[in-house]
Amino acid sequence: MSYTLLLDLDDTLLANPLSDFLPAYLGAISNHLAPYTDPQQVIEMLLVGTQQMIQNQRPDCTLKDVFDGVFYSPLGLVESDLRPIFGQFYENIYPSLKKHTHSKPEAIRFVEQAFELGHRVAIATNPLFPYTAIVQRLSWAGLPPEKYPFALIPSYETFHFAKPNPAYLAEILAQLGWPEGPVLMVGDDLENDISTANNLGISSYLISEAENPSAGSLPTPAKLKPAEAGNFSQLQEWLNRISKDLLEPNFNSPPAMLAILRSTPAALSNMCQELPLADWTKRPWSDEWCQTEILCHLRDVEAEVNLPRLRQFLQDTNPFLTGMDTDPWVDQRKYIHQDGPSALQQFITSRMQTLNILEDLSPADWNTTARHSIFGPTDLTEIVSIMTGHDRLHIRQVYDVIHNSS
């Protein structure tokens, strides 16, 4: 069985001490922008923009949208005017920062073996930089994407969340089509890598250079405990002997379910750009929905099933929930003749209302009971779990439509 491996970049695949790299990066970019604005203000706004990206919870804003929204105006600059200037920086000056890093041969060997074994390998670096900066650092690590077929490389142009938000890892898995089977996050940081993975319900491995490290010896809270710790050679040995079942995700905690619900509109926004608009109404197979039908289905289920049920939980004691067969709506409502991009935007609007409701719940609220017309006694946790399963099902469907479109 193959794994889905999510690999951190800085200080995991690439030796890149933040204490050296960050001051060098901030100095280089602020000096590059000195002809246009005050260098010290550039540094201040870069840090503000980075913090805003880390804190973003909106699935309708990419990290670049968030950064641009806070960076340019205080400096009296316009993004379109600075775009070529930033392009020159990442093409001509950013490569000089390589001297603050070095590759890790053991990491290269691990990645090569992972591909040989047929594992799906995605980069799970914090997507706070443009794509070109992340690709360059991969090359500095000896892992250029033109040689190594990574399933995904996130960046601030295409992602909406960042570590330690578990919605970031959920967004990665969504853009990969929610692959079945074992998933493992590999990284060096207890908060950004291990805790983020644990909050989503996926296993994690801590890369550590300490002598004979082990997860059991780490004096940390449960949320920071990796499944195991060690170097890359020890990681490969551990993967060879561990039961695959132990690395199956468990998405049933409230933080994990919220992360999945948040990631769905974010991932859809990016994934839908991959299919030409002319192909949105083409069914890949005669019995399969097209992209427009999937989006209309998600829109109507969110507005007419999910939101009303959540409101029942808030308004009534032990409410009665009516089971609904929504699949026939595809033909009854003639989804194929509707506007797919509009359906996506309407789904996102409704989903944000759903998230607003769920974010305000206390831990006890998740145990609120109800009666369902089909499967009897239930509670809010089970209902939301059904919602997240429905999301993953249709994300896979969109992924298949995109990757099987001729």
C-alpha positions in Angstrom: 0.0 0.0 0.0 1.3 3.5 -0.8 1.4 6.4 1.6 0.6 10.0 1.1 3.7 11.8 2.6 3.5 15.5 3.4 7.0 16.8 3.8 8.0 20.1 5.4 10.8 22.0 3.6 12.8 24.4 5.8 14.9 22.5 8.4 13.4 19.3 7.3 14.3 18.7 3.6 16.6 21.8 3.6 18.9 22.9 6.4 17.7 26.5 6.6 18.2 28.1 10.1 15.7 30.9 10.5 18.1 32.9 12.6 20.4 33.3 9.5 17.9 33.2 6.7 15.2 35.5 7.9 17.4 38.6 8.6 19.2 38.0 5.3 15.9 37.8 3.4 14.4 40.9 5.1 17.5 42.9 4.5 17.7 41.9 0.9 14.1 42.6 0.0 14.0 45.9 1.9 17.1 47.1 0.2 15.7 46.1 -3.2 12.6 48.2 -2.5 14.6 51.2 -1.0 14.2 53.3 -4.2 10.4 53.1 -3.7 9.8 53.4 0.0 11.5 53.3 3.4 13.3 50.0 4.0 12.5 49.8 7.7 8.8 50.2 6.9 9.1 47.5 4.3 10.4 45.1 7.0 7.6 46.1 9.4 4.9 45.5 6.8 6.4 42.2 5.6 6.1 41.0 9.2 2.6 42.3 9.5 1.6 40.7 6.2 3.1 37.4 7.3 1.2 37.4 10.6 -2.0 38.2 8.8 -1.5 35.2 6.4 -0.8 32.9 9.4 -4.0 34.1 11.1 -6.3 33.9 8.0 -9.4 31.8 8.3 -11.3 33.0 5.2 -11.6 30.3 2.5 -12.5 33.0 0.0 -9.1 34.8 0.2 -5.8 33.4 -0.9 -2.8 34.2 1.2 -1.6 36.5 -1.5 -4.9 38.4 -1.3 -4.4 38.7 2.5 -0.8 39.9 2.2 -1.5 42.4 -0.6 -4.4 43.8 1.4 -2.2 44.9 4.3 1.3 45.4 2.7 1.0 48.0 0.0 -1.3 50.7 1.2 0.6 51.7 4.4 3.7 52.1 2.2 1.9 54.2 -0.4 2.5 51.6 -3.0 0.3 49.8 -5.6 0.7 46.0 -6.1 0.6 46.3 -10.0 3.4 48.8 -9.9 5.6 46.6 -7.7 4.9 43.3 -9.4 7.8 43.5 -11.8 10.1 44.8 -9.0 9.3 41.8 -6.9 9.8 39.6 -10.0 13.3 41.0 -10.4 14.0 40.4 -6.7 13.1 36.7 -6.8 14.8 36.2 -10.1 18.1 38.0 -9.5 18.6 38.5 -5.7 16.7 35.8 -3.9 19.1 33.1 -5.3 21.9 34.7 -3.4 20.3 33.6 -0.1 21.1 30.0 -1.0 24.5 30.5 0.9 22.5 30.5 4.2 21.2 27.0 3.5 22.6 23.6 2.7 21.1 20.3 1.3 20.7 17.2 3.4 21.8 14.1 1.5 19.7 11.8 3.8 16.6 13.8 2.9 17.3 13.4 -0.8 17.7 9.6 -0.3 14.5 9.4 1.6 12.5 11.3 -1.1 14.0 9.2 -3.9 13.2 6.0 -2.1 9.6 7.2 -1.5 9.1 7.7 -5.2 10.6 4.3 -5.9 8.1 2.7 -3.6 5.2 4.5 -5.3 4.3 6.8 -2.5 2.5 10.1 -3.2 4.9 12.9 -2.0 3.7 16.4 -1.5 5.6 19.4 -0.1 4.0 20.8 3.0 6.0 23.9 3.6 4.3 26.9 5.1 3.0 28.7 2.0 4.0 32.2 3.0 6.1 32.8 -0.1 5.6 33.0 -3.9 5.8 29.8 -5.8 9.2 30.8 -7.3 10.7 31.2 -3.9 9.6 27.8 -2.7 10.7 26.1 -5.9 14.1 27.7 -5.6 14.5 26.4 -2.0 13.5 22.9 -3.2 16.3 23.2 -5.7 18.7 24.3 -3.0 17.7 21.2 -1.1 18.8 19.1 -4.1 15.1 18.3 -4.9 14.2 20.3 -8.1 10.6 19.8 -9.1 11.7 19.2 -12.7 13.4 16.0 -11.5 11.1 15.0 -8.6 7.4 14.7 -9.5 5.9 16.1 -6.3 2.2 15.8 -6.2 1.7 19.3 -4.9 3.8 22.4 -4.0 1.8 25.0 -2.1 2.4 28.7 -2.3 0.8 31.9 -1.3 -0.8 32.4 -4.7 -2.8 29.2 -4.5 -3.4 28.5 -0.8 -5.7 30.1 1.7 -4.3 28.8 5.0 -1.0 28.4 6.7 0.6 26.5 9.6 -0.4 25.9 12.4 -4.0 26.0 11.1 -5.0 22.4 10.4 -7.1 23.7 7.5 -3.8 24.1 5.7 -3.1 20.4 5.7 -6.8 19.7 4.9 -6.4 22.0 1.9 -3.4 20.0 0.7 -5.3 16.7 1.0 -8.3 18.3 -0.7 -6.2 19.5 -3.7 -4.8 16.0 -3.9 -8.4 14.7 -4.2 -8.6 13.4 -0.6 -6.5 10.3 -1.3 -7.4 7.0 0.4 -4.9 5.2 2.7 -2.2 6.2 5.2 -1.1 9.8 5.5 2.0 11.0 7.3 3.2 14.5 8.0 7.0 14.8 8.3 8.5 17.9 9.8 10.9 19.4 12.4 8.6 21.8 14.3 6.4 20.6 17.1 3.9 23.4 16.8 3.8 24.0 13.0 4.2 20.4 11.9 3.3 18.0 14.7 0.4 19.9 16.3 -1.1 20.9 13.0 -1.2 17.3 11.9 -2.5 16.0 15.2 -5.3 18.6 15.1 -6.4 17.3 11.7 -6.2 13.7 12.8 -3.3 12.5 10.7 -0.1 10.9 12.0 3.2 12.8 12.2 6.9 12.1 12.4 9.3 14.6 14.0 12.6 15.0 12.2 15.3 15.4 14.9 19.0 15.4 14.9 19.2 14.4 18.5 20.9 11.2 19.5 18.4 8.3 19.5 15.3 10.5 19.8 11.9 8.8 20.4 8.4 10.2 20.5 7.9 8.7 24.0 10.8 10.6 25.5 9.5 14.0 24.4 8.3 16.0 27.4 5.4 17.6 25.5 1.6 17.8 25.7 -0.4 15.2 23.8 -1.2 17.6 20.9 2.5 18.0 20.3 3.3 14.3 20.4 4.5 12.8 17.1 3.9 9.2 16.3 7.7 8.8 16.3 10.8 10.9 16.1 14.2 10.4 14.5 16.3 11.2 11.5 15.4 10.3 7.9 17.1 6.9 8.0 15.2 6.0 11.1 12.0 7.3 9.5 12.4 4.9 6.6 13.0 2.0 8.9 10.0 2.9 10.9 7.8 3.1 7.8 9.0 -0.4 6.8 7.9 -2.0 10.1 4.9 0.0 11.3 1.3 -1.3 10.6 -0.3 0.7 7.9 -3.5 0.8 9.8 -1.9 3.0 12.5 -1.3 5.7 9.9 -5.0 5.9 8.7 -6.4 9.4 9.4 -9.2 10.0 11.9 -11.1 13.1 11.0 -13.8 12.9 13.7 -12.7 15.6 16.2 -14.2 19.0 16.0 -10.9 20.7 15.1 -10.5 18.3 12.2 -14.0 18.6 11.0 -13.9 22.4 11.1 -10.6 22.2 9.1 -12.1 20.1 6.4 -15.2 22.2 6.1 -13.0 25.3 5.8 -10.7 23.7 3.3 -13.5 22.6 0.8 -14.4 26.0 -0.6 -10.7 27.0 -0.6 -9.6 23.9 -2.5 -12.5 24.1 -4.9 -11.7 27.7 -5.8 -8.2 26.6 -6.9 -9.1 23.3 -8.4 -11.9 24.7 -10.6 -9.4 27.0 -12.3 -7.7 23.9 -13.7 -10.7 22.9 -15.9 -11.5 25.2 -18.9 -14.9 26.8 -18.5 -16.1 25.1 -21.8 -15.6 21.7 -20.1 -17.6 22.4 -17.0 -20.7 20.8 -18.4 -19.0 17.8 -20.0 -19.6 14.5 -18.1 -16.4 12.4 -18.0 -18.6 9.3 -18.1 -22.3 8.9 -19.0 -23.3 8.1 -15.4 -21.0 10.7 -13.7 -21.8 14.3 -12.9 -20.0 17.1 -14.6 -18.3 19.9 -12.6 -21.2 22.3 -12.8 -23.6 19.6 -11.5 -21.3 18.9 -8.6 -21.0 22.5 -7.6 -24.8 23.1 -7.9 -25.3 20.0 -5.7 -22.9 21.3 -3.1 -24.5 24.7 -3.2 -28.0 23.4 -2.6 -27.1 20.8 0.0 -25.3 23.5 2.0 -28.1 26.0 1.8 -31.1 23.6 2.1 -29.8 20.8 4.2 -26.7 21.6 6.2 -27.6 25.1 7.4 -31.2 24.4 8.3 -30.1 21.4 10.3 -27.5 23.3 12.2 -30.1 26.0 13.0 -32.4 23.3 14.3 -29.7 22.2 16.8 -29.4 25.8 18.0 -33.1 26.5 18.2 -34.8 23.2 19.4 -34.2 20.6 22.1 -33.5 17.2 20.6 -34.8 18.2 17.2 -36.2 15.9 14.5 -34.1 15.9 11.4 -35.7 14.7 8.1 -33.6 12.6 5.8 -33.4 14.0 2.3 -32.5 12.4 -1.0 -30.7 15.2 -2.8 -29.2 13.3 -5.7 -32.3 13.5 -7.9 -32.1 17.3 -7.7 -29.3 17.0 -10.4 -31.9 16.2 -13.0 -35.0 17.7 -11.4 -33.3 21.1 -11.2 -31.5 20.8 -14.5 -28.1 21.6 -12.9 -26.3 21.0 -16.1 -27.9 24.2 -17.6 -27.0 26.4 -14.6 -24.0 28.6 -14.1 -21.1 26.7 -12.5 -19.0 29.6 -11.3 -22.0 31.3 -9.7 -22.9 28.0 -8.0 -19.4 27.9 -6.5 -19.6 31.4 -5.2 -23.0 30.7 -3.7 -21.7 27.6 -2.0 -18.8 29.5 -0.5 -21.2 32.1 0.9 -23.4 29.5 2.5 -20.3 27.5 3.8 -19.0 30.6 5.5 -22.4 30.9 7.3 -22.0 27.3 8.4 -18.5 28.0 9.7 -19.7 31.0 11.6 -22.2 28.8 13.4 -19.8 26.0 14.2 -16.9 28.2 15.4 -19.1 29.6 18.2 -19.9 26.2 19.7 -18.6 25.1 23.1 -17.2 21.6 23.5 -20.6 20.6 25.1 -22.5 21.8 22.1 -20.9 19.2 19.9 -22.8 16.5 22.0 -26.2 18.1 21.5 -28.6 15.3 20.5 -31.2 15.0 17.8 -33.4 12.4 16.1 -32.9 11.5 12.5 -35.7 10.0 10.4 -33.3 7.4 8.9 -30.6 6.5 11.4 -32.4 7.4 14.6 -30.7 9.0 17.7 -27.7 11.2 16.7 -25.8 14.2 17.8 -24.2 17.3 16.3 -20.7 15.6 16.0 -22.2 12.8 13.9 -24.1 15.2 11.7 -21.0 17.3 11.1 -19.0 14.2 10.4 -21.5 13.3 7.7 -21.0 16.8 6.2 -17.3 16.4 6.1 -17.6 13.0 4.5 -19.9 14.5 1.9 -17.3 17.2 1.2 -14.5 14.7 0.7 -16.7 12.6 -1.6 -17.4 15.4 -3.9 -13.9 16.9 -3.8 -12.7 13.5 -5.1 -15.4 13.7 -7.7 -14.2 17.2 -8.9 -10.6 15.9 -8.8 -11.6 13.0 -11.0 -13.5 15.2 -13.4 -10.5 17.5 -13.8 -7.9 14.7 -14.2 -10.1 12.6 -16.6 -11.2 15.5 -18.8 -9.9 15.1 -22.4 
